[in-house]
Amino acid sequence: MDIRDFNEIVIGGKYDLDQKETFLRSIMLPAIAINQATVFDEKGISKYGGNPLVPDNFEWPKHEFGDYRFIAQFHLSEIPPGDHHLPKKGLLSIFVAYDDENTVAWTDDNYAKVFYFENVEDLKPYDNPNFPDKYTLDVVFKQEVDIPFKPELYPTKGLNKKQMNYICSKVLEQTDKKYESYILGYPFYNSLDADPRENDDWTSLLTLRYQSGFGLYWNDRGYLMLFIEKEKLAKGDFSNIKSNAG
């Protein structure tokens, strides 16, 4: 949500929420909304689909049933500066072990692979003939903040029941989380059997809404969620990613 929406919820003071401002700010996380680009004369590198930009020596990742599928790349220098731990430059490239038969589960180890390439100017498009559909969508970013939208996502008991219900309803009211994908923040889902974060050392890296244009559906039009260890995120190490969908 926009920081102004957050401030409006808190300053409004309903159910004495103004007295909980310190707590709410302590659990507030930076989030980066991913929106469809509307200006096409100055295209950025960030996009869904198409051919990924990779180094010359890049080996396309494979899983038991075929090639991983490239789904998105994010040029980190296109992200507005803010209070987050993402590298300030470079390219994040997202691949998933997606297959037409849904043989690979979202919770499987290595279902998602995230590659980080520091020197974008050295990268070249990779045309994988196993994926002839080159539909692509350019994206842009907006800096936001995020607080949990469901009670179970709150890390500590800082609100009473009325405050909790009100906050959760306002978060959904004043955001487009049902229709957006975003980096960082708290994961969004319709339902979730198990949280892949093993402990508080893990955080949300990406929440990706289903993409009908690419034929990517997760858990009946749900959301793909990627998680990373906080320590590795701070070091720019994306080698160990956990995932789920809901």
CYANA upper distance limits for C-alpha pairs under 8 A (distance plus 0.5 A):
  1 MET  CA      5 ASP  CA      6.95
  1 MET  CA      6 PHE  CA      7.43
  1 MET  CA    144 GLU  CA      5.94
  1 MET  CA    145 VAL  CA      5.94
  1 MET  CA    146 ASP  CA      6.43
  1 MET  CA    171 VAL  CA      7.96
  1 MET  CA    174 GLN  CA      7.33
  1 MET  CA    175 THR  CA      5.78
  1 MET  CA    176 ASP  CA      8.49
  2 ASP  CA      6 PHE  CA      7.14
  2 ASP  CA    143 GLN  CA      8.43
  2 ASP  CA    144 GLU  CA      5.63
  2 ASP  CA    145 VAL  CA      6.76
  3 ILE  CA      7 ASN  CA      6.70
  3 ILE  CA    144 GLU  CA      6.94
  3 ILE  CA    145 VAL  CA      6.55
  4 ARG  CA      8 GLU  CA      6.63
  5 ASP  CA      9 ILE  CA      6.84
  5 ASP  CA    174 GLN  CA      7.36
  6 PHE  CA     10 VAL  CA      6.92
  7 ASN  CA     11 ILE  CA      6.28
  8 GLU  CA     12 GLY  CA      6.23
  9 ILE  CA     13 GLY  CA      7.75
  9 ILE  CA     14 LYS  CA      8.50
  9 ILE  CA     17 LEU  CA      8.39
  9 ILE  CA    167 ILE  CA      8.18
  9 ILE  CA    170 LYS  CA      7.96
 10 VAL  CA     14 LYS  CA      8.38
 10 VAL  CA     17 LEU  CA      6.08
 10 VAL  CA     18 ASP  CA      5.63
 10 VAL  CA     20 LYS  CA      8.25
 10 VAL  CA     21 GLU  CA      6.73
 11 ILE  CA     17 LEU  CA      8.02
 11 ILE  CA     18 ASP  CA      5.97
 12 GLY  CA     17 LEU  CA      8.09
 12 GLY  CA     18 ASP  CA      7.54
 13 GLY  CA     17 LEU  CA      5.26
 13 GLY  CA     18 ASP  CA      5.04
 13 GLY  CA     19 GLN  CA      8.13
 14 LYS  CA     18 ASP  CA      8.08
 15 TYR  CA    162 LYS  CA      7.55
 15 TYR  CA    163 GLN  CA      6.45
 16 ASP  CA     20 LYS  CA      7.83
 16 ASP  CA    163 GLN  CA      8.49
 17 LEU  CA     21 GLU  CA      7.16
 17 LEU  CA    163 GLN  CA      7.33
 20 LYS  CA     24 LEU  CA      6.69
 20 LYS  CA    158 GLY  CA      8.22
 20 LYS  CA    159 LEU  CA      8.06
 21 GLU  CA     25 ARG  CA      6.56
 22 THR  CA     26 SER  CA      6.67
 23 PHE  CA     27 ILE  CA      7.17
 23 PHE  CA    158 GLY  CA      7.08
 24 LEU  CA     28 MET  CA      6.68
 24 LEU  CA    147 ILE  CA      8.14
 27 ILE  CA    147 ILE  CA      7.09
 27 ILE  CA    154 TYR  CA      8.44
 27 ILE  CA    155 PRO  CA      8.32
 28 MET  CA    145 VAL  CA      7.03
 28 MET  CA    146 ASP  CA      6.10
 28 MET  CA    147 ILE  CA      5.55
 29 LEU  CA    145 VAL  CA      6.12
 29 LEU  CA    146 ASP  CA      5.65
 29 LEU  CA    147 ILE  CA      6.98
 29 LEU  CA    184 LEU  CA      8.18
 29 LEU  CA    185 GLY  CA      5.78
 29 LEU  CA    186 TYR  CA      7.95
 30 PRO  CA     82 GLY  CA      8.15
 30 PRO  CA     83 ASP  CA      6.91
 30 PRO  CA     84 HIS  CA      6.59
 30 PRO  CA    143 GLN  CA      8.04
 30 PRO  CA    144 GLU  CA      6.63
 30 PRO  CA    145 VAL  CA      5.01
 30 PRO  CA    146 ASP  CA      6.61
 30 PRO  CA    184 LEU  CA      7.09
 30 PRO  CA    185 GLY  CA      6.10
 31 ALA  CA    143 GLN  CA      6.78
 31 ALA  CA    144 GLU  CA      5.51
 31 ALA  CA    145 VAL  CA      5.51
 31 ALA  CA    146 ASP  CA      6.44
 31 ALA  CA    182 TYR  CA      7.18
 31 ALA  CA    183 ILE  CA      6.30
 31 ALA  CA    184 LEU  CA      5.49
 31 ALA  CA    185 GLY  CA      4.95
 32 ILE  CA     79 ILE  CA      8.19
 32 ILE  CA    141 PHE  CA      6.69
 32 ILE  CA    142 LYS  CA      6.02
 32 ILE  CA    143 GLN  CA      5.29
 32 ILE  CA    144 GLU  CA      6.16
 32 ILE  CA    145 VAL  CA      8.26
 32 ILE  CA    182 TYR  CA      5.85
 32 ILE  CA    183 ILE  CA      5.50
 32 ILE  CA    184 LEU  CA      7.11
 32 ILE  CA    185 GLY  CA      8.12
 33 ALA  CA    141 PHE  CA      6.03
 33 ALA  CA    142 LYS  CA      5.59
 33 ALA  CA    143 GLN  CA      7.02
 33 ALA  CA    144 GLU  CA      7.32
 33 ALA  CA    180 GLU  CA      7.47
 33 ALA  CA    181 SER  CA      6.78
 33 ALA  CA    182 TYR  CA      4.84
 33 ALA  CA    183 ILE  CA      7.03
 34 ILE  CA    139 VAL  CA      6.81
 34 ILE  CA    140 VAL  CA      6.41
 34 ILE  CA    141 PHE  CA      5.44
 34 ILE  CA    142 LYS  CA      7.33
 34 ILE  CA    180 GLU  CA      7.29
 34 ILE  CA    181 SER  CA      5.95
 34 ILE  CA    182 TYR  CA      5.61
 34 ILE  CA    183 ILE  CA      7.91
 35 ASN  CA    139 VAL  CA      5.89
 35 ASN  CA    140 VAL  CA      5.82
 35 ASN  CA    141 PHE  CA      6.57
 35 ASN  CA    142 LYS  CA      8.16
 35 ASN  CA    180 GLU  CA      7.71
 35 ASN  CA    181 SER  CA      8.09
 36 GLN  CA    137 LEU  CA      7.53
 36 GLN  CA    138 ASP  CA      6.65
 36 GLN  CA    139 VAL  CA      5.00
 36 GLN  CA    140 VAL  CA      6.71
 37 ALA  CA    137 LEU  CA      8.30
 37 ALA  CA    138 ASP  CA      5.93
 37 ALA  CA    139 VAL  CA      5.15
 37 ALA  CA    140 VAL  CA      5.90
 39 VAL  CA     43 LYS  CA      7.94
 43 LYS  CA    138 ASP  CA      7.84
 44 GLY  CA     75 HIS  CA      8.38
 44 GLY  CA     78 GLU  CA      8.06
 44 GLY  CA    138 ASP  CA      7.76
 44 GLY  CA    139 VAL  CA      8.35
 44 GLY  CA    140 VAL  CA      8.40
 45 ILE  CA     73 GLN  CA      8.14
 45 ILE  CA     74 PHE  CA      7.58
 45 ILE  CA     75 HIS  CA      6.42
 45 ILE  CA    138 ASP  CA      8.04
 46 SER  CA     72 ALA  CA      8.10
 46 SER  CA     73 GLN  CA      5.90
 46 SER  CA     74 PHE  CA      4.90
 46 SER  CA     75 HIS  CA      5.70
 46 SER  CA     78 GLU  CA      8.28
 46 SER  CA    138 ASP  CA      6.57
 46 SER  CA    139 VAL  CA      6.17
 46 SER  CA    140 VAL  CA      7.50
 47 LYS  CA     72 ALA  CA      6.21
 47 LYS  CA     73 GLN  CA      6.10
 47 LYS  CA     74 PHE  CA      7.11
 47 LYS  CA    136 THR  CA      7.25
 47 LYS  CA    137 LEU  CA      5.90
 47 LYS  CA    138 ASP  CA      4.72
 47 LYS  CA    139 VAL  CA      5.58
 48 TYR  CA     71 ILE  CA      6.13
 48 TYR  CA     72 ALA  CA      4.72
 48 TYR  CA     73 GLN  CA      7.06
 48 TYR  CA    136 THR  CA      6.03
 48 TYR  CA    137 LEU  CA      5.61
 48 TYR  CA    138 ASP  CA      6.96
 48 TYR  CA    139 VAL  CA      7.80
 49 GLY  CA     70 PHE  CA      7.02
 49 GLY  CA     71 ILE  CA      5.40
 49 GLY  CA     72 ALA  CA      6.08
 49 GLY  CA    134 LYS  CA      7.20
 49 GLY  CA    135 TYR  CA      6.55
 49 GLY  CA    136 THR  CA      5.02
 49 GLY  CA    137 LEU  CA      7.15
 49 GLY  CA    214 PHE  CA      7.91
 50 GLY  CA     70 PHE  CA      8.46
 50 GLY  CA     71 ILE  CA      8.46
 50 GLY  CA    133 ASP  CA      8.19
 50 GLY  CA    134 LYS  CA      4.94
 50 GLY  CA    135 TYR  CA      6.06
 50 GLY  CA    136 THR  CA      5.24
 51 ASN  CA     70 PHE  CA      8.22
 51 ASN  CA    125 PRO  CA      6.19
 51 ASN  CA    126 TYR  CA      6.08
 51 ASN  CA    127 ASP  CA      6.15
 51 ASN  CA    128 ASN  CA      8.08
 51 ASN  CA    134 LYS  CA      7.38
 52 PRO  CA     70 PHE  CA      7.45
 52 PRO  CA     72 ALA  CA      8.28
 52 PRO  CA     73 GLN  CA      7.49
 52 PRO  CA     93 SER  CA      7.80
 52 PRO  CA    124 LYS  CA      8.39
 52 PRO  CA    125 PRO  CA      5.97
 52 PRO  CA    126 TYR  CA      6.22
 52 PRO  CA    127 ASP  CA      8.30
 53 LEU  CA    123 LEU  CA      5.82
 53 LEU  CA    124 LYS  CA      5.39
 53 LEU  CA    125 PRO  CA      4.90
 53 LEU  CA    126 TYR  CA      6.76
 54 VAL  CA     58 PHE  CA      6.66
 54 VAL  CA    117 PHE  CA      8.08
 54 VAL  CA    123 LEU  CA      5.30
 54 VAL  CA    124 LYS  CA      5.93
 54 VAL  CA    125 PRO  CA      6.82
 54 VAL  CA    126 TYR  CA      7.12
 55 PRO  CA    117 PHE  CA      8.42
 55 PRO  CA    122 ASP  CA      7.04
 55 PRO  CA    123 LEU  CA      5.28
 55 PRO  CA    124 LYS  CA      6.79
 56 ASP  CA    123 LEU  CA      7.64
 56 ASP  CA    124 LYS  CA      7.55
 60 TRP  CA     67 ASP  CA      7.78
 60 TRP  CA     68 TYR  CA      7.97
 61 PRO  CA     67 ASP  CA      6.68
 61 PRO  CA     68 TYR  CA      6.11
 62 LYS  CA     66 GLY  CA      6.25
 62 LYS  CA     67 ASP  CA      4.77
 62 LYS  CA     68 TYR  CA      5.79
 62 LYS  CA     97 ALA  CA      8.28
 63 HIS  CA     67 ASP  CA      6.47
 63 HIS  CA     68 TYR  CA      6.93
 63 HIS  CA     97 ALA  CA      6.92
 65 PHE  CA     99 ASP  CA      7.83
 65 PHE  CA    103 THR  CA      8.38
 66 GLY  CA     99 ASP  CA      8.06
 67 ASP  CA     97 ALA  CA      7.64
 67 ASP  CA    130 ASN  CA      8.35
 68 TYR  CA     95 PHE  CA      6.42
 68 TYR  CA     96 VAL  CA      5.89
 68 TYR  CA     97 ALA  CA      5.07
 68 TYR  CA     98 TYR  CA      6.89
 69 ARG  CA     95 PHE  CA      5.78
 69 ARG  CA     96 VAL  CA      5.82
 69 ARG  CA     97 ALA  CA      6.71
 69 ARG  CA     98 TYR  CA      6.58
 69 ARG  CA    131 PHE  CA      8.44
 70 PHE  CA     93 SER  CA      8.18
 70 PHE  CA     94 ILE  CA      6.58
 70 PHE  CA     95 PHE  CA      4.88
 70 PHE  CA     96 VAL  CA      7.16
 71 ILE  CA     94 ILE  CA      6.35
 71 ILE  CA     95 PHE  CA      6.24
 71 ILE  CA     96 VAL  CA      7.77
 72 ALA  CA     93 SER  CA      6.51
 72 ALA  CA     94 ILE  CA      5.73
 72 ALA  CA     95 PHE  CA      7.85
 73 GLN  CA     91 LEU  CA      7.21
 73 GLN  CA     92 LEU  CA      5.93
 73 GLN  CA     93 SER  CA      4.82
 73 GLN  CA     94 ILE  CA      6.55
 74 PHE  CA     78 GLU  CA      8.48
 74 PHE  CA     91 LEU  CA      6.14
 74 PHE  CA     92 LEU  CA      5.64
 74 PHE  CA     93 SER  CA      7.10
 75 HIS  CA     79 ILE  CA      7.82
 75 HIS  CA     89 LYS  CA      7.72
 75 HIS  CA     90 GLY  CA      6.61
 75 HIS  CA     91 LEU  CA      5.13
 75 HIS  CA     92 LEU  CA      7.09
 76 LEU  CA     86 LEU  CA      8.19
 76 LEU  CA     87 PRO  CA      7.37
 76 LEU  CA     88 LYS  CA      6.45
 76 LEU  CA     89 LYS  CA      5.46
 76 LEU  CA     90 GLY  CA      6.09
 76 LEU  CA     91 LEU  CA      6.35
 76 LEU  CA     92 LEU  CA      7.78
 77 SER  CA     88 LYS  CA      6.33
 77 SER  CA     89 LYS  CA      5.25
 77 SER  CA     90 GLY  CA      7.37
 78 GLU  CA    140 VAL  CA      8.04
 78 GLU  CA    141 PHE  CA      7.78
 79 ILE  CA    140 VAL  CA      8.36
 79 ILE  CA    141 PHE  CA      6.22
 79 ILE  CA    142 LYS  CA      7.83
 79 ILE  CA    143 GLN  CA      8.14
 80 PRO  CA    141 PHE  CA      7.63
 80 PRO  CA    142 LYS  CA      7.29
 80 PRO  CA    143 GLN  CA      6.56
 81 PRO  CA     88 LYS  CA      8.49
 81 PRO  CA    143 GLN  CA      8.31
 82 GLY  CA    143 GLN  CA      7.59
 85 HIS  CA    233 LEU  CA      7.03
 85 HIS  CA    234 ALA  CA      5.84
 86 LEU  CA    233 LEU  CA      7.25
 86 LEU  CA    234 ALA  CA      7.40
 86 LEU  CA    236 GLY  CA      7.42
 87 PRO  CA    234 ALA  CA      8.43
 87 PRO  CA    236 GLY  CA      6.60
 89 LYS  CA    118 GLU  CA      7.11
 90 GLY  CA    116 TYR  CA      7.42
 90 GLY  CA    117 PHE  CA      5.99
 90 GLY  CA    118 GLU  CA      4.56
 90 GLY  CA    119 ASN  CA      6.27
 90 GLY  CA    120 VAL  CA      6.18
 91 LEU  CA    115 PHE  CA      8.46
 91 LEU  CA    116 TYR  CA      6.16
 91 LEU  CA    117 PHE  CA      5.62
 91 LEU  CA    118 GLU  CA      6.83
 91 LEU  CA    119 ASN  CA      8.31
 91 LEU  CA    120 VAL  CA      6.81
 92 LEU  CA    114 VAL  CA      7.10
 92 LEU  CA    115 PHE  CA      6.21
 92 LEU  CA    116 TYR  CA      5.28
 92 LEU  CA    117 PHE  CA      7.14
 93 SER  CA    114 VAL  CA      6.10
 93 SER  CA    115 PHE  CA      5.57
 93 SER  CA    116 TYR  CA      6.97
 94 ILE  CA    112 ALA  CA      7.70
 94 ILE  CA    113 LYS  CA      6.52
 94 ILE  CA    114 VAL  CA      5.26
 94 ILE  CA    115 PHE  CA      7.15
 95 PHE  CA    112 ALA  CA      6.22
 95 PHE  CA    113 LYS  CA      5.65
 95 PHE  CA    114 VAL  CA      6.87
 96 VAL  CA    111 TYR  CA      6.13
 96 VAL  CA    112 ALA  CA      4.87
 96 VAL  CA    113 LYS  CA      6.71
 97 ALA  CA    104 VAL  CA      7.05
 97 ALA  CA    110 ASN  CA      8.33
 97 ALA  CA    111 TYR  CA      5.63
 97 ALA  CA    112 ALA  CA      6.88
 98 TYR  CA    102 ASN  CA      7.21
 98 TYR  CA    104 VAL  CA      7.22
 98 TYR  CA    111 TYR  CA      8.45
 99 ASP  CA    103 THR  CA      7.03
 99 ASP  CA    104 VAL  CA      7.61
104 VAL  CA    108 ASP  CA      7.50
104 VAL  CA    111 TYR  CA      7.75
105 ALA  CA    111 TYR  CA      7.65
106 TRP  CA    111 TYR  CA      6.46
106 TRP  CA    224 LEU  CA      8.43
106 TRP  CA    243 SER  CA      6.56
106 TRP  CA    244 ASN  CA      5.50
106 TRP  CA    245 ALA  CA      6.59
107 THR  CA    111 TYR  CA      7.41
107 THR  CA    196 PRO  CA      8.19
107 THR  CA    242 LYS  CA      7.87
107 THR  CA    243 SER  CA      6.03
107 THR  CA    244 ASN  CA      5.47
107 THR  CA    245 ALA  CA      8.21
108 ASP  CA    243 SER  CA      8.15
109 ASP  CA    242 LYS  CA      7.34
109 ASP  CA    243 SER  CA      8.49
110 ASN  CA    240 ASN  CA      8.48
110 ASN  CA    241 ILE  CA      7.50
110 ASN  CA    242 LYS  CA      7.69
111 TYR  CA    242 LYS  CA      8.25
111 TYR  CA    243 SER  CA      7.41
112 ALA  CA    226 LEU  CA      8.09
112 ALA  CA    241 ILE  CA      7.18
112 ALA  CA    242 LYS  CA      7.76
112 ALA  CA    243 SER  CA      7.21
113 LYS  CA    239 SER  CA      7.99
113 LYS  CA    241 ILE  CA      7.25
114 VAL  CA    238 PHE  CA      6.35
114 VAL  CA    239 SER  CA      7.36
114 VAL  CA    241 ILE  CA      7.81
115 PHE  CA    238 PHE  CA      7.02
115 PHE  CA    239 SER  CA      7.93
116 TYR  CA    236 GLY  CA      8.21
116 TYR  CA    237 ASP  CA      8.24
116 TYR  CA    238 PHE  CA      7.28
119 ASN  CA    123 LEU  CA      7.85
128 ASN  CA    132 PRO  CA      8.03
135 TYR  CA    213 GLY  CA      8.18
135 TYR  CA    214 PHE  CA      7.64
145 VAL  CA    185 GLY  CA      7.53
146 ASP  CA    185 GLY  CA      5.82
146 ASP  CA    186 TYR  CA      7.10
147 ILE  CA    171 VAL  CA      8.01
147 ILE  CA    185 GLY  CA      7.93
147 ILE  CA    186 TYR  CA      7.36
148 PRO  CA    153 LEU  CA      6.13
148 PRO  CA    154 TYR  CA      6.67
148 PRO  CA    168 CYS  CA      7.45
148 PRO  CA    171 VAL  CA      8.22
148 PRO  CA    186 TYR  CA      6.67
149 PHE  CA    153 LEU  CA      7.87
149 PHE  CA    167 ILE  CA      8.08
149 PHE  CA    168 CYS  CA      5.07
149 PHE  CA    169 SER  CA      7.84
149 PHE  CA    171 VAL  CA      6.37
149 PHE  CA    172 LEU  CA      7.17
149 PHE  CA    188 PHE  CA      8.32
150 LYS  CA    154 TYR  CA      7.93
150 LYS  CA    168 CYS  CA      6.37
151 PRO  CA    164 MET  CA      7.20
151 PRO  CA    165 ASN  CA      8.33
151 PRO  CA    168 CYS  CA      7.86
153 LEU  CA    186 TYR  CA      8.35
159 LEU  CA    163 GLN  CA      6.20
159 LEU  CA    164 MET  CA      6.21
160 ASN  CA    164 MET  CA      6.57
161 LYS  CA    165 ASN  CA      6.66
162 LYS  CA    166 TYR  CA      6.61
163 GLN  CA    167 ILE  CA      6.53
164 MET  CA    168 CYS  CA      6.64
165 ASN  CA    169 SER  CA      6.68
166 TYR  CA    170 LYS  CA      6.65
167 ILE  CA    171 VAL  CA      6.64
168 CYS  CA    172 LEU  CA      7.08
169 SER  CA    173 GLU  CA      6.64
170 LYS  CA    174 GLN  CA      6.44
171 VAL  CA    175 THR  CA      6.59
172 LEU  CA    176 ASP  CA      7.71
172 LEU  CA    177 LYS  CA      7.48
172 LEU  CA    178 LYS  CA      8.43
176 ASP  CA    180 GLU  CA      6.44
177 LYS  CA    181 SER  CA      7.74
177 LYS  CA    188 PHE  CA      7.66
178 LYS  CA    188 PHE  CA      8.37
178 LYS  CA    209 ARG  CA      8.50
179 TYR  CA    209 ARG  CA      7.50
180 GLU  CA    208 LEU  CA      8.08
180 GLU  CA    209 ARG  CA      6.82
181 SER  CA    206 LEU  CA      8.18
181 SER  CA    207 THR  CA      6.05
181 SER  CA    208 LEU  CA      5.09
181 SER  CA    209 ARG  CA      5.80
182 TYR  CA    206 LEU  CA      6.49
182 TYR  CA    207 THR  CA      5.96
182 TYR  CA    208 LEU  CA      7.10
183 ILE  CA    204 SER  CA      8.31
183 ILE  CA    205 LEU  CA      6.18
183 ILE  CA    206 LEU  CA      4.95
183 ILE  CA    207 THR  CA      6.83
184 LEU  CA    203 THR  CA      8.15
184 LEU  CA    204 SER  CA      5.77
184 LEU  CA    205 LEU  CA      5.11
184 LEU  CA    206 LEU  CA      6.16
184 LEU  CA    207 THR  CA      8.14
185 GLY  CA    204 SER  CA      6.87
185 GLY  CA    205 LEU  CA      8.18
186 TYR  CA    203 THR  CA      8.46
186 TYR  CA    204 SER  CA      6.51
187 PRO  CA    204 SER  CA      6.58
187 PRO  CA    206 LEU  CA      8.10
187 PRO  CA    207 THR  CA      6.34
187 PRO  CA    225 MET  CA      6.92
188 PHE  CA    207 THR  CA      7.06
188 PHE  CA    223 TYR  CA      7.58
188 PHE  CA    225 MET  CA      8.30
189 TYR  CA    222 GLY  CA      7.08
189 TYR  CA    223 TYR  CA      6.32
189 TYR  CA    245 ALA  CA      7.94
189 TYR  CA    246 GLY  CA      5.54
190 ASN  CA    222 GLY  CA      6.93
190 ASN  CA    223 TYR  CA      8.25
190 ASN  CA    246 GLY  CA      6.01
191 SER  CA    246 GLY  CA      5.47
192 LEU  CA    245 ALA  CA      7.69
192 LEU  CA    246 GLY  CA      5.61
193 ASP  CA    246 GLY  CA      8.46
195 ASP  CA    244 ASN  CA      8.17
196 PRO  CA    227 PHE  CA      7.94
196 PRO  CA    242 LYS  CA      6.87
196 PRO  CA    243 SER  CA      6.97
196 PRO  CA    244 ASN  CA      7.13
197 ARG  CA    201 ASP  CA      8.47
197 ARG  CA    202 TRP  CA      5.89
197 ARG  CA    203 THR  CA      7.50
197 ARG  CA    227 PHE  CA      7.20
197 ARG  CA    242 LYS  CA      8.06
198 GLU  CA    202 TRP  CA      7.24
201 ASP  CA    229 GLU  CA      6.17
201 ASP  CA    230 LYS  CA      6.22
201 ASP  CA    231 GLU  CA      7.98
202 TRP  CA    227 PHE  CA      7.05
202 TRP  CA    228 ILE  CA      5.99
202 TRP  CA    229 GLU  CA      4.73
202 TRP  CA    230 LYS  CA      5.98
203 THR  CA    227 PHE  CA      6.07
203 THR  CA    228 ILE  CA      6.08
203 THR  CA    229 GLU  CA      6.64
203 THR  CA    230 LYS  CA      6.53
204 SER  CA    225 MET  CA      7.81
204 SER  CA    226 LEU  CA      6.66
204 SER  CA    227 PHE  CA      5.00
204 SER  CA    228 ILE  CA      6.87
205 LEU  CA    225 MET  CA      8.13
205 LEU  CA    226 LEU  CA      5.93
205 LEU  CA    227 PHE  CA      5.53
205 LEU  CA    228 ILE  CA      6.51
206 LEU  CA    224 LEU  CA      8.37
206 LEU  CA    225 MET  CA      6.24
206 LEU  CA    226 LEU  CA      5.59
206 LEU  CA    227 PHE  CA      7.54
207 THR  CA    223 TYR  CA      6.96
207 THR  CA    224 LEU  CA      6.27
207 THR  CA    225 MET  CA      5.13
207 THR  CA    226 LEU  CA      7.05
208 LEU  CA    223 TYR  CA      5.94
208 LEU  CA    224 LEU  CA      5.54
208 LEU  CA    225 MET  CA      6.91
209 ARG  CA    221 ARG  CA      8.30
209 ARG  CA    222 GLY  CA      7.03
209 ARG  CA    223 TYR  CA      5.13
209 ARG  CA    224 LEU  CA      7.02
210 TYR  CA    216 LEU  CA      6.33
210 TYR  CA    217 TYR  CA      5.56
210 TYR  CA    218 TRP  CA      6.68
210 TYR  CA    221 ARG  CA      6.06
210 TYR  CA    222 GLY  CA      6.53
210 TYR  CA    223 TYR  CA      6.33
210 TYR  CA    224 LEU  CA      7.88
211 GLN  CA    215 GLY  CA      6.80
211 GLN  CA    216 LEU  CA      5.67
211 GLN  CA    217 TYR  CA      7.07
212 SER  CA    216 LEU  CA      6.48
212 SER  CA    217 TYR  CA      7.52
217 TYR  CA    221 ARG  CA      5.70
217 TYR  CA    222 GLY  CA      7.43
218 TRP  CA    222 GLY  CA      5.61
218 TRP  CA    223 TYR  CA      6.40
218 TRP  CA    224 LEU  CA      6.67
218 TRP  CA    245 ALA  CA      6.38
218 TRP  CA    246 GLY  CA      7.54
219 ASN  CA    223 TYR  CA      7.83
219 ASN  CA    245 ALA  CA      6.43
219 ASN  CA    246 GLY  CA      6.00
222 GLY  CA    245 ALA  CA      7.04
222 GLY  CA    246 GLY  CA      5.55
223 TYR  CA    245 ALA  CA      5.85
223 TYR  CA    246 GLY  CA      5.97
224 LEU  CA    243 SER  CA      7.70
224 LEU  CA    244 ASN  CA      6.57
224 LEU  CA    245 ALA  CA      4.98
224 LEU  CA    246 GLY  CA      7.44
225 MET  CA    243 SER  CA      6.00
225 MET  CA    244 ASN  CA      5.88
225 MET  CA    245 ALA  CA      6.33
226 LEU  CA    241 ILE  CA      7.01
226 LEU  CA    242 LYS  CA      6.24
226 LEU  CA    243 SER  CA      5.05
226 LEU  CA    244 ASN  CA      7.35
227 PHE  CA    241 ILE  CA      6.21
227 PHE  CA    242 LYS  CA      5.61
227 PHE  CA    243 SER  CA      6.61
228 ILE  CA    232 LYS  CA      7.64
228 ILE  CA    233 LEU  CA      7.10
228 ILE  CA    238 PHE  CA      7.79
228 ILE  CA    240 ASN  CA      7.21
228 ILE  CA    241 ILE  CA      5.79
228 ILE  CA    242 LYS  CA      7.11
229 GLU  CA    233 LEU  CA      6.71
229 GLU  CA    240 ASN  CA      8.28
229 GLU  CA    241 ILE  CA      8.49
230 LYS  CA    234 ALA  CA      6.77
231 GLU  CA    235 LYS  CA      7.03
232 LYS  CA    236 GLY  CA      6.63
232 LYS  CA    237 ASP  CA      5.39
232 LYS  CA    238 PHE  CA      7.31
233 LEU  CA    237 ASP  CA      6.28
233 LEU  CA    238 PHE  CA      7.28
